Amino acid sequence: MAASLSLGIDIGGTFTDLVVLDPADGRAVIWKESTTPDDPSRGAITGLTRLLEKGGIAPGSIGRVVHATTLFTNALIERKGAATGLLTTDGFTDVLEIGRERKYELYDIFLEMPAPLVPRPWRRPARERLAQDGSIERPLDLDAALREVEALVADGVTSLAICFLHAYANPVHERMAAEAIAKRFPGLSISISSDLAPEIREYPRMVTTAANAYVRPIAETYLDTLEAALKRAGIPGGLFLMLSNGGLTHVAEAKRAPVQLLESGPAAGALAGAWFGRHAGLDRVLAFDMGGTTAKLALVDDGDPLVAWGFEAARTKRFLRGSGLPVQIATVELIEIGAGGGSIARRSDLGTLHVGPESAGAQPGPVCYRRGGSEPTVTDSDLALGYLNADFFLGGTMRIDAGAAGAALDGLAGTLGLDATRGAFGIHDVVNENMAGAARVAIAERGRVPQDYALLATGGAAPVHAWHVGRKLGVTRVVCPPGAGAGSTIGMLMAPARIDRVASFNTRLADAEWQEVARIFSALEADAMAVVGETGADIARRDIRRLADMRYVGQGSEITVALPETLTPEDVLTAFEAAYRRLFGRTPPGAAAQFVALRLALSAPMPGSGGTLRLDGLGGGTTALKGKREVHFPDAGGAVTTPVYDRYALPVGTRLEGPAVFEENESTFIVGPDARIEVLADGSILAERAV
Amino acid sequence: MNDNASPAVRSFDAVELELLWRRLISLVDEAAAALVRTSFSTLVRESYDFSCVVTDAAGQSLVQATESIPSFIGTLPETVKHFLRFFPPETLEPGDVLITNDLWLGTGHLPDITVAKPIFRGGRLVAFSASTAHAPDIGGKIRSPEPREVFEEGLQIPPLKLMRAGVTDETLVAILRQNVRTPDQTLGDLWAQVVALDLMEERLHVLMEQAQLADLTDLAAEIHRRCEAAMRNAIAALPDGTYRSEIKTDGLMDTPITIRLALTVQGDSITADFTGTDAQVDRAINCALCYTYAMVMYGVKVCTSPGLPNNEGAWRPISIVAPAGCIVNPQFPSPGGSRMLIGHYLPMLVFGCLGQIVPDRVMAACGSPMWGMNQSGVNANGKPYANMFFFNGGMGGNVHGDGISCLSWPSNVSSTAVEISEHIAPLRFHHKRLRPDSGGPGRHRGGLGQEILIESRSETPIAVSFLAERTIFPAFGIEGGRDGAAGVLSINGDKVDPKRQYVLKAGDTISLGTPGGGGHGDPRDRPAAAIARDLGTGHVTDASAYRQGGIDTATSDSAMARR
């Protein structure tokens, strides 16, 4: 039998999601297994065995495996990485500790800053210095460097980061040092800044390099273990890793630069949003995921999730910008909000109704779980409003107590001077506003308007809230793909191979040597091709994007501009100004433009990605209508008797009108009155609000 | 203006108020995000040295952008109220944009340009959107303590209309352009501010439409009432009394300056009285009353209600008494470009007073005011340039732990990357590293300052001036903690007066050591493990202060005299 199937494995903190897809007919089988934190590959293999059993699939038929994991991010958050040392330019060994010198919280004098990844005694000086143009001002003293590293190794350091001042402009000293050190200490893992993030600004570059060094030994061991386990399980297909940028790469690249994998899980989620959006015929999608504690939003334009050229890892305070470590790696842009089913509703100090970011999580959980939670949560209010069904929670596998939830809600409403229904809907409404507000700011920051987007709801709580969040944003279309829990794994299987590369290029537009630009781009392309070509992707259908970080001379932050096909000063200026205007409304008069960096994104489709999707066990029934219940829709004046459908039994092509409730095991999709509803070919439900 | 509307007072329940409030915050934050991204000024972009607010028709603020630095607490709505005195409502029309950088009506120094736009609904003035931002340049002498009068500090813009019914005053723009070193960038930022005003106006219209609000009067009243009550509750929980504290600053080096504060808690209000503070000086370190107010509010808020939103209601319970002509209420034409060299001490003074009753909510003194180095010269292409780089000292220790090293406080100004600095100035940084032993010993020690060594590589002379304090009087410890190390500044190895200007030739070096924070608690109570850790990392190399009974416990004369 030909090995034609694709397997996706997404290892999260609690669950490992698996999916097998047959690209020929779109048939997909999903499985959820508990994560085994001590050795995550064990849970993955257990899940795999059960998944194959469930689908009646032979291991030998699996042609490729795509993998996303939160393992490396968790190592960073929990500070459980390798014993990492740093070699840096003499005089600058404290850069990692001094940081940006800014507070992330203005009024808290007790705040804690993120601890540096490398402790002070392991940050060692190298006698060398480059000038800002990359020229050598003080040659590298290799012997001295080796002595420093020798001391580190003697001290137990197993992974080394090398980051020299101005190395983005000239990698020569970093490479010389790395080569000599590798020769002398073959067991030492080495990461160098000019390879990973050749961009100006020493602090983020040093953090990125140190973060890579910190997780690299774990990545090497883990990926070897997983690869061997898959082989033992009889799977012939190669292993590919999901990168933070929404693309795939092979194991060697992942081992070299695992810092590119930190956000692989969320990137897979955004990709799933992009894929389902494309299948629903939507160009612009706001992928909306809401779980127990957090909601995540990702913008997808023309089928591609937006990618930022850096993100903040391992925040001390999860929702506070500036409390984490700046990592200069291309990453699918995600907005994280402290809003989930477990978010706690309270009377604020100012007497208003606050919801989140504190969450009851899964333990003790909402009041209705009867696990000791006493403060009402979003889930409790959703239950009271009829959005959730006490008799069909998690597909009927979990008993919940609507009475206890109601009592807690009444108590809170009383302290706020509200009647019970107003209080319950208030919680729903406030948490929706929190999410809509974050979405509005994020969309505005990118020069877009929310009305152009469709909302795509995944995760346990998003389908319950999407309809009303959409109303707040002025969005008219809401899509709910099937199998809310397995969405991100499906996204991975649709991902292309993709590599992003950057080169520093600090030059005014007027002074740019265009041959030099072309030379840099071909070097970046060759480098990216070398990796993508190894993945087995369809190189003939590759997509190459040339971009540049640009700004007006004197500005300190850049925008990334997609460059035109022909690189002339006029065309590039036009592209820059158009991008600038879209973001900011107008260009400053008389200012000169400059480059800061050149970027190249190369992607190529993987064989077996794309195509259709047919989730096993979907669309089979004839009696989709399960019954009716009272559901609260304030637009319709309150409780409305609403039909409840079994999601799994709905045939493709079904057309309905709102209001309606669609129940599946992992979630419930709520659609309000004035909606036209259609079940799409891939099993997604599209609800469109009459305007 | 039509005043016969508003029949009944509109009330808002706990849900509606929360929703409207959230949306107001979201709209000023959206405007702030747009301003940050379009700005030329590093201070705006990287240090959030700006603010955006929405006020009601009377200039009372409803919401302020979340990340604005403390300097602007309360200043921006006050400026809007001043605008209203110069331009009463009947003289305003849709599309107007008002402007000023007046030192006393604004924020205490000229680079901060404030603009405000009246917002009308149904022909009635209902609100203002307003914004202050630190301009890349405002002309005059390069920022330093040197100027003797405000006239030396740059262009003064009295309250004027930058735009009248949507039409720009080109005369004003021409004068502005002619008077600043970087006309494109200064104007670019000004237009970025106007974009932010437009954005707030547009979003506010949508919100008012959807919420069916004819004006903001009732909503403002409700927001103010609740915030005022919360602040009053927090104050009422403090014991009544008058608490005094004073602080000596380096001042003009040969003449220290003493700031005295008597803070009275009476029931649910606070009066901060600066009577007895030294007089204003003929240098640019005077701290205008608006800035004094912002810094006192910041100190009080940190100690009493850090989570409370910034708006009119929260400020009402706090009043300030500062005799005209003292250094925290200087009078025209006093210069104020380096006002933070006094102003940044003020939250510490508030801590000195409130620390007597809520010692767990304050910290030891920080190595602030922030340090800065300004250099100007002519670059290789013959073009004049000027740059300002900032460096921060250590935070004070507190009851929970050690002070953080090298952190901006009370402001929030980040340091420029060395790689960027070397690109934009003909300088070579030889080191920028922690300053061992600079944290004041204590059970919880102060955060470390940093030491920086910079060499001029310029063929032509560079003029340098500094913002540097605590070179004579270090950051004091509290609760038995010891002082942090004083700051040091030298040129070619010789200690120099940081309040003066110097000219460097190629090869000259500047060495800066920013002050460490003060310690909290008796150093002899510091756990042995913590001492060992510090010795291991090298944050501390001399542990003598931590030895049992090994040190003289008399407080140094620099420590704050608390009564």
Contacts between the chains, C-beta under 8 A, distances in Angstrom:
chain1	res1	chain2	res2	distance
A	90	B	431	7.6
A	91	B	429	7.4
A	91	B	430	5.5
A	91	B	431	3.1
A	91	B	432	6.9
A	91	B	433	6.3
A	91	B	453	7.5
A	92	B	418	7.1
A	92	B	431	6.8
A	92	B	432	6.4
A	92	B	433	6.9
A	93	B	433	6.5
A	94	B	432	7.6
A	94	B	433	4.3
A	94	B	434	4.6
A	94	B	450	7.5
A	95	B	432	7.5
A	97	B	405	6.8
A	97	B	434	6.5
A	98	B	405	7.0
A	98	B	406	4.7
A	98	B	415	7.5
A	98	B	432	7.3
A	98	B	433	7.8
A	98	B	434	6.8
A	98	B	450	6.2
A	99	B	406	7.6
A	100	B	414	4.6
A	100	B	415	7.1
A	101	B	390	7.9
A	101	B	391	7.8
A	101	B	392	4.6
A	101	B	406	5.3
A	101	B	407	5.9
A	101	B	408	5.4
A	101	B	413	7.6
A	101	B	414	5.2
A	101	B	415	4.6
A	102	B	47	7.2
A	102	B	407	7.5
A	102	B	408	5.9
A	102	B	412	5.4
A	102	B	413	7.4
A	102	B	414	4.4
A	103	B	407	6.3
A	103	B	408	6.6
A	103	B	409	6.9
A	103	B	412	5.4
A	106	B	67	7.6
A	106	B	69	7.2
A	106	B	70	6.3
A	106	B	412	6.2
A	107	B	298	7.8
A	107	B	301	6.0
A	107	B	302	5.4
A	107	B	306	3.7
A	107	B	307	7.3
A	108	B	302	7.9
A	108	B	306	5.9
A	109	B	302	5.8
A	109	B	362	7.5
A	109	B	363	5.2
A	109	B	395	7.6
A	109	B	398	6.3
A	109	B	409	7.7
A	110	B	398	6.1
A	110	B	400	5.2
A	110	B	401	7.6
A	111	B	404	7.6
A	112	B	401	7.8
A	112	B	404	7.9
A	113	B	404	5.5
A	113	B	407	7.2
A	119	B	537	6.7
A	120	B	434	8.0
A	120	B	537	4.1
A	120	B	538	6.0
A	120	B	539	7.3
A	121	B	536	6.4
A	121	B	537	6.2
A	121	B	538	7.3
A	131	B	422	7.5
A	131	B	428	7.9
A	132	B	419	6.8
A	132	B	422	4.4
A	132	B	423	5.0
A	137	B	428	8.0
A	165	B	418	6.7
A	165	B	419	6.4
A	166	B	419	5.9
A	166	B	422	7.6
A	168	B	419	7.8
A	200	B	417	7.2
A	200	B	419	5.1
A	200	B	420	6.6
A	200	B	423	7.4
A	201	B	417	4.3
A	201	B	419	6.0
A	201	B	420	6.5
A	202	B	417	5.7
A	202	B	418	5.9
A	202	B	419	5.2
A	203	B	417	6.3
A	347	B	14	7.3
A	348	B	18	7.5
A	349	B	230	5.4
A	349	B	305	7.9
A	349	B	307	7.2
A	349	B	308	7.5
A	350	B	226	4.4
A	350	B	227	6.6
A	350	B	230	5.7
A	350	B	308	8.0
A	350	B	309	7.9
A	351	B	14	6.3
A	351	B	226	5.8
A	352	B	14	5.0
A	352	B	15	7.7
A	352	B	17	5.0
A	352	B	18	4.0
A	352	B	21	6.8
A	352	B	226	7.6
A	353	B	14	4.7
A	353	B	15	5.2
A	353	B	18	5.0
A	354	B	18	6.9
A	416	B	13	7.6
A	416	B	14	4.0
A	416	B	15	7.8
A	417	B	13	6.9
A	417	B	14	6.6
A	418	B	13	6.0
A	418	B	14	6.0
A	418	B	15	6.7
A	422	B	13	7.1
A	422	B	15	6.6
A	423	B	15	7.7
A	425	B	15	7.8
A	426	B	14	7.0
A	426	B	15	3.5
A	426	B	18	7.7
A	429	B	15	6.3
A	429	B	19	6.5
A	430	B	15	6.5
A	430	B	18	5.4
A	430	B	19	6.5
A	430	B	22	7.6
A	433	B	18	7.8
A	433	B	19	5.2
A	433	B	22	5.2
A	433	B	23	7.1
A	434	B	22	6.8
A	437	B	22	5.6
A	437	B	23	6.7
A	437	B	25	7.7
A	437	B	26	3.9
A	438	B	26	8.0
A	440	B	26	6.0
A	440	B	30	6.7
A	441	B	26	6.0
A	441	B	29	5.8
A	441	B	30	4.9
A	441	B	33	6.1
A	444	B	30	5.0
A	444	B	33	7.1
A	444	B	34	7.1
A	444	B	199	7.8
A	445	B	30	7.8
A	445	B	33	5.1
A	445	B	34	7.5
A	445	B	37	7.1
A	506	B	423	6.8
A	552	B	40	7.2
A	552	B	188	7.6
A	554	B	40	5.1
A	554	B	136	7.1
A	554	B	182	7.0
A	554	B	184	7.8
A	554	B	185	5.1
A	555	B	39	7.5
A	555	B	40	5.3
A	555	B	45	7.5
A	556	B	42	5.0
A	556	B	45	5.1
A	556	B	46	6.1
A	556	B	420	7.7
A	557	B	36	7.9
A	557	B	37	6.7
A	557	B	45	5.6
A	559	B	37	8.0
A	583	B	37	6.7
A	584	B	34	6.7
A	584	B	37	6.4
A	584	B	38	4.4
A	584	B	192	7.5
A	584	B	195	7.0
A	585	B	34	7.9
A	585	B	195	5.4
A	586	B	191	6.7
A	586	B	195	7.0
A	588	B	38	8.0
A	588	B	40	7.4
A	588	B	184	6.3
A	588	B	185	7.6
A	588	B	187	7.4
A	588	B	188	3.4
A	588	B	191	6.8
A	589	B	184	6.9
A	589	B	187	7.4
A	589	B	188	7.7
A	590	B	184	4.6
A	591	B	184	5.2
A	591	B	185	7.4
A	591	B	188	6.4
